[in-house]
Amino acid sequence: MIIVFILGYILIALEHPLKVNKSATALLLAVIMWILFVFSEGSIRFEAELMKHLADISAILFFLLGAMTIVELIDSHEGFRIITNKIKTTRKVKLLWIISLITFFLSSILDNLTTAIVMVALLRELIGDKKERWFFAGMVIIAANSGGAFSPIGDVTTIMLWIGGYVTTLNIILQTFIPSALSMVIPLALLSITLKGDIKKPARSAEEHRHATNPSERNIVFFLGIGLLLFVPVFKTLTGLPPYMGMLLGLGILWAVTEIMHKSKNDAYRPMVTVAGVIRRVDTPSILFFLGILLAVAALQSAGHLTLLANSLDKYIGNPYLINVMIGLLSSVVDNVPLVAGAIGMYQNTYPTDHYFWEMLAYCAGTGGSILIIGSAAGVAVMGMEKIDFIWYFRKISFWAFIGFLAGSIAYWAMRVYVF
């Protein structure tokens, strides 16, 4: 299973040279992994394990589908022009800092996945050249994961630790804010050195202008859509229901509002500005890619390979700081949720609430996923939306993300040893 998993990842990385879509590879990888699991464990355990993982994966996919549809609906109403019209600079470096800082703080109150989707939609309104936009999108991935790591509601793994009672709200923010900020600021500063000149804004076609919405429709959809996205963590806190339910509630409300808003429009125009038409523009292959990757990792988890990995880290490394660094590096390849779940299972009776192990686990698992583009939900979403090449990201962004991750890890260690 491990050999097949590694081969699958290599094929995904070589998507462009091989001319085989990564979604097809991911789905094939997932099915083959579970076939191997059936042969080794038997059909009874297979059914129980698959259904358990499918429930968790479906929650993520419905969340992703809802968020992407809301963002596409805002974009179809030209809602992001409300922000992009206020960003006057065309200097690449200045714009990179603005986008990164917005992403970092928005991710802490929203979540890294939704924030990445929103920010890529903004980038499409600001930058016309695809390769230039990829640099900004790469920094969006780093900033979204960094911002999500210090907030109890900014990343799935931090939410797991927070709900489980392993960290408290104020303490996780105070202890991990500086390392998280460094993991973004250092790559941002280094990438800024390589960027020179001005951006070229995308040209708007006559067709786009002809179908442009009016200012009142644009404002209603933008502010309602962003408000509903921000309401998702509040909904979870108030009801206890999973985040995807809040996202589906938001989608339902915005769907109804836009249907009423455009009920008098002609049949040729309505599909462009209502969910029934806009949902066709949602990147379904990316959702299927996400499904394949998560199912493949779930097979490894069910077979016990991730537990063996965690036990090996504990046995051969031992130092809690280094274990967390290794978990962060592994999260760039393997989904951080099962890694953190394994760590909780191993150490839940060892370390008390707000112990430095849990805090550093939240930081490392959250920011380590930026090292590879397929290492985080935000990265996978951006990869699908912008069709970013795995190899391009590895060559242009991965090293800087690794430096930022390492700097934040060292900063956290120094703060615990010499300051607190």
C-alpha positions in Angstrom: 0.0 0.0 0.0 2.8 2.4 0.8 4.5 1.7 -2.5 1.3 2.3 -4.4 0.7 5.5 -2.5 4.1 6.8 -3.3 3.8 5.9 -7.0 0.4 7.6 -7.1 1.8 10.8 -5.7 4.6 10.7 -8.2 2.1 10.4 -11.1 0.1 13.4 -9.6 3.3 15.4 -9.5 4.0 14.6 -13.1 0.5 15.5 -14.3 1.6 18.0 -16.9 4.5 15.9 -18.5 2.3 12.8 -18.6 -0.8 14.7 -19.8 -3.0 12.7 -17.4 -5.3 14.8 -15.2 -4.5 14.6 -11.5 -8.1 13.9 -10.6 -8.1 10.7 -12.6 -4.9 9.6 -11.0 -6.2 10.4 -7.5 -9.4 8.5 -8.0 -7.5 5.4 -9.4 -5.1 5.6 -6.5 -8.0 5.7 -3.9 -9.7 2.7 -5.4 -6.5 0.6 -5.7 -5.6 1.5 -2.1 -8.9 0.2 -0.8 -8.8 -2.9 -3.0 -5.4 -3.7 -1.3 -7.0 -3.0 2.0 -9.8 -5.5 1.3 -7.4 -8.2 0.3 -5.5 -7.8 3.6 -8.3 -7.1 6.1 -11.5 -8.7 4.7 -14.8 -7.3 3.6 -16.5 -6.9 7.0 -13.9 -4.4 8.4 -13.6 -2.8 5.0 -17.3 -1.7 4.9 -17.2 -0.3 8.4 -13.9 1.6 7.8 -14.9 3.0 4.5 -18.3 4.3 5.7 -16.6 6.0 8.7 -14.1 7.7 6.5 -16.7 8.6 3.8 -18.7 10.4 6.4 -15.7 12.6 7.4 -14.7 13.2 3.7 -18.2 14.0 2.6 -18.3 16.8 5.3 -15.2 18.4 3.8 -16.4 18.0 0.2 -19.9 19.5 0.9 -18.1 22.4 2.7 -15.8 22.9 -0.2 -18.7 22.7 -2.7 -20.8 25.2 -0.8 -17.9 27.7 -0.4 -16.9 27.5 -4.0 -20.5 28.0 -5.2 -20.9 31.1 -2.9 -17.6 32.6 -4.2 -18.6 31.9 -7.8 -22.0 33.6 -7.2 -20.3 36.7 -5.7 -17.9 36.7 -8.7 -20.8 36.4 -11.2 -22.3 39.6 -9.7 -18.9 41.3 -9.9 -19.0 41.6 -6.1 -15.2 41.4 -5.7 -14.9 44.7 -7.6 -16.0 46.3 -4.3 -12.5 45.3 -2.9 -10.4 45.3 -6.0 -11.6 48.9 -7.0 -10.1 50.1 -3.6 -6.7 48.4 -4.3 -5.1 51.0 -6.5 -1.5 49.9 -6.5 -0.1 48.0 -9.4 3.3 47.4 -7.8 3.8 43.7 -7.5 5.6 43.8 -4.1 3.1 46.1 -2.5 0.2 44.1 -3.8 1.8 40.9 -2.6 2.0 42.2 1.0 -1.6 43.5 0.9 -3.0 40.2 -0.4 -0.9 38.2 2.1 -1.9 40.2 5.1 -5.6 40.2 4.2 -5.4 36.4 3.7 -3.5 35.8 7.0 -6.0 37.6 9.2 -9.1 36.6 7.3 -8.1 33.0 7.6 -8.0 33.2 11.4 -11.6 34.2 11.6 -13.0 32.3 8.6 -10.9 29.2 7.8 -7.9 28.6 5.6 -9.9 26.7 2.9 -12.7 29.2 2.4 -10.2 32.1 2.7 -8.0 30.6 -0.1 -11.0 30.3 -2.4 -12.1 33.9 -1.8 -8.6 35.3 -2.3 -8.0 33.4 -5.6 -11.3 34.9 -6.8 -9.9 38.3 -5.9 -6.6 37.7 -7.6 -8.5 36.9 -10.9 -9.9 40.4 -10.7 -6.5 42.0 -10.1 -4.0 40.1 -12.2 -4.3 39.2 -15.8 -1.1 37.2 -16.4 -1.5 33.5 -15.3 2.1 32.9 -14.2 2.2 36.2 -12.2 -1.0 35.2 -10.6 0.5 31.8 -9.6 3.1 33.5 -7.5 0.4 35.4 -5.6 -1.7 32.3 -5.3 1.3 30.4 -3.8 1.7 33.1 -1.2 -2.1 32.9 -0.5 -1.7 29.2 0.3 1.2 30.0 2.8 -0.7 32.9 4.4 -4.0 31.0 4.7 -2.4 28.1 6.4 -0.3 30.3 8.7 -3.4 32.4 9.6 -5.4 29.3 10.3 -2.7 27.8 12.6 -2.9 30.3 15.4 -6.7 30.5 15.6 -8.9 27.9 17.3 -11.3 28.1 14.3 -8.9 28.7 11.5 -7.9 25.1 10.6 -9.5 21.7 10.9 -6.7 20.3 13.1 -6.7 23.3 15.4 -10.5 22.9 15.7 -9.9 19.3 16.7 -7.5 20.3 19.4 -9.7 23.1 20.6 -13.0 21.0 20.8 -11.1 18.1 22.4 -10.0 20.4 25.2 -6.3 20.1 24.5 -5.9 23.9 23.9 -7.8 26.9 25.1 -8.7 29.9 22.9 -6.6 32.7 24.4 -3.6 30.5 25.1 -3.3 29.1 21.5 -3.5 32.6 20.1 -0.9 34.0 22.4 1.6 31.1 22.1 1.4 30.5 18.3 0.7 33.9 16.8 4.4 34.9 16.5 5.5 31.6 15.0 2.6 31.6 12.6 3.3 35.2 11.5 6.9 34.4 10.9 6.0 31.4 8.8 4.2 33.9 6.5 6.4 37.0 6.7 9.7 35.3 6.0 8.6 33.6 2.7 6.8 36.9 1.9 9.9 38.9 2.3 12.0 36.4 0.3 9.5 36.2 -2.5 9.3 40.0 -2.6 13.0 40.2 -3.6 12.2 38.2 -6.8 9.3 40.4 -7.8 9.8 43.6 -9.8 7.7 45.9 -11.8 3.9 46.2 -12.1 1.1 43.8 -12.6 -1.2 43.9 -15.7 -4.9 43.9 -14.8 -7.2 41.6 -16.7 -9.0 43.0 -19.7 -12.8 43.0 -19.4 -14.5 41.9 -22.5 -17.5 43.7 -24.0 -19.7 40.6 -23.2 -18.7 40.9 -19.5 -19.6 44.6 -19.5 -22.9 44.0 -21.2 -24.1 41.5 -18.6 -22.7 43.5 -15.6 -24.9 43.7 -12.6 -26.0 47.0 -11.1 -24.4 48.4 -7.9 -27.2 47.5 -5.6 -27.3 43.9 -6.7 -23.5 43.7 -6.5 -23.5 45.1 -2.9 -26.3 42.8 -1.7 -24.7 39.6 -3.0 -21.2 40.6 -1.9 -22.0 41.6 1.7 -24.5 38.9 2.2 -22.2 36.2 0.8 -19.2 37.2 2.8 -21.4 37.6 5.9 -22.7 34.1 5.5 -19.2 32.7 5.1 -18.2 34.5 8.3 -21.3 33.1 10.0 -20.2 29.5 9.5 -18.0 29.3 12.7 -20.6 31.2 14.7 -23.3 28.7 13.5 -21.1 25.8 14.6 -20.6 27.4 18.0 -24.3 28.1 18.5 -25.7 24.8 17.3 -22.9 22.3 17.6 -23.7 21.1 14.1 -20.7 20.5 11.7 -19.4 23.5 9.6 -20.7 22.1 6.3 -24.2 22.5 7.7 -23.6 26.2 8.2 -22.1 26.4 4.7 -25.1 24.7 3.2 -27.4 27.1 5.1 -25.5 30.1 3.7 -25.7 28.7 0.2 -29.5 28.1 0.6 -30.1 31.6 1.8 -28.0 33.2 -1.0 -29.6 30.9 -3.6 -33.1 32.1 -2.5 -32.1 35.7 -2.4 -30.6 35.7 -5.9 -33.6 33.8 -7.3 -36.0 36.5 -5.9 -33.6 39.3 -7.0 -33.5 38.1 -10.6 -37.0 36.7 -11.0 -38.0 39.4 -13.5 -34.8 38.9 -15.7 -35.0 37.2 -19.0 -34.1 33.5 -19.4 -30.9 34.1 -21.2 -29.5 36.3 -18.3 -30.8 34.5 -15.2 -28.5 31.4 -15.5 -25.5 33.7 -15.3 -26.4 35.1 -11.9 -28.3 32.3 -10.1 -26.9 29.2 -8.4 -28.5 26.9 -11.0 -26.3 28.3 -13.7 -23.3 29.3 -11.6 -22.8 25.9 -10.1 -21.7 24.6 -13.5 -18.6 26.8 -13.2 -17.5 25.2 -9.9 -14.4 23.2 -10.5 -15.8 19.6 -10.1 -12.5 17.9 -11.1 -10.8 19.6 -8.1 -13.5 18.2 -5.7 -13.0 14.7 -7.2 -9.2 15.1 -6.8 -9.7 16.0 -3.1 -12.0 13.0 -2.8 -9.4 10.7 -4.2 -6.5 12.0 -2.1 -8.5 11.8 1.1 -9.8 8.3 0.4 -6.2 7.1 -0.4 -4.9 8.6 2.9 -7.9 7.1 4.7 -6.9 3.6 3.4 -3.4 4.1 4.9 -5.0 5.2 8.2 -7.3 2.2 8.4 -4.5 -0.2 7.6 -2.6 1.2 10.6 0.3 2.7 8.7 -0.1 6.1 10.2 -0.3 4.7 13.7 2.9 2.8 13.0 4.5 6.0 11.7 3.5 7.9 14.9 4.8 5.1 17.1 8.1 5.1 15.1 8.4 8.9 15.6 7.9 8.4 19.3 10.4 5.5 19.5 13.2 6.9 17.4 13.0 10.6 17.9 11.3 11.0 21.3 11.8 14.8 21.6 8.3 16.4 21.5 9.6 19.5 19.6 11.2 17.3 16.9 8.2 15.0 16.7 6.0 18.0 15.9 8.5 19.2 13.3 8.4 15.8 11.6 4.5 15.8 11.8 4.6 19.2 10.1 6.9 17.9 7.3 4.7 14.8 6.9 1.6 16.9 6.6 3.0 18.3 3.4 2.4 14.8 1.9 -0.3 13.2 4.1 -3.5 15.0 5.2 -2.9 16.6 8.5 -6.2 15.5 10.0 -5.3 11.8 10.5 -1.8 12.8 11.6 -3.2 15.0 14.3 -5.8 12.4 15.2 -3.0 9.8 15.6 -1.0 12.2 17.8 -4.0 12.9 20.0 -4.6 9.2 20.4 -1.0 8.6 21.4 -0.5 11.5 23.8 -4.0 12.4 25.2 -3.1 10.9 28.5 0.5 12.2 28.5 0.2 16.0 28.2 -2.3 18.3 30.0 -4.4 21.1 28.4 -2.3 23.9 27.0 0.9 21.9 27.1 3.5 23.1 24.6 3.2 19.8 22.7 -0.4 20.6 21.7 0.4 24.2 20.8 3.3 23.2 18.6 1.3 20.4 17.1 -1.4 23.0 16.0 1.3 25.2 14.5 3.3 22.5 12.7 0.4 20.5 11.3 -1.2 23.7 10.0 1.8 25.4 8.4 3.7 22.3 7.2 1.0 21.6 4.6 2.2 24.7 2.7 5.5 23.0 1.7 3.8 21.0 -1.1 0.7 22.3 -2.9 -1.2 19.1 -2.2 -0.4 19.2 1.5 -3.4 21.2 2.6 -7.0 21.7 1.7 -6.2 25.4 0.8 -3.5 24.2 -1.5 -5.6 21.6 -3.2 -8.4 24.2 -3.8 -6.1 26.8 -5.2 -4.4 24.1 -7.4 -7.7 23.2 -8.9 -9.0 26.8 -9.4 -5.8 28.1 -11.0 -4.5 24.8 -12.5 -1.2 25.3 -10.9 1.5 22.7 -11.8 2.7 20.6 -8.9 6.3 20.8 -10.2 6.0 24.6 -10.7 4.9 25.1 -7.0 7.7 22.7 -5.8 10.4 24.7 -7.8 9.1 28.2 -7.0 7.3 28.2 -3.7 8.1 25.0 -1.7 11.6 26.1 -0.5 10.4 29.4 0.8 7.4 27.7 2.5 9.9 25.3 4.2 12.1 28.1 5.4 9.1 29.9 6.9 7.9 26.7 8.5 11.3 26.1 10.0 11.7 29.7 11.2 8.4 29.5 13.0 9.2 26.2 14.6 12.6 27.6 15.9 10.8 30.7 17.1 8.2 28.7 19.0 11.0 26.5 20.6 13.0 29.7 21.6 9.9 31.3 23.1 9.2 28.3 25.3 12.8 27.7 26.4 14.0 31.3 26.8 10.9 33.5 27.2 8.0 31.6 28.8 
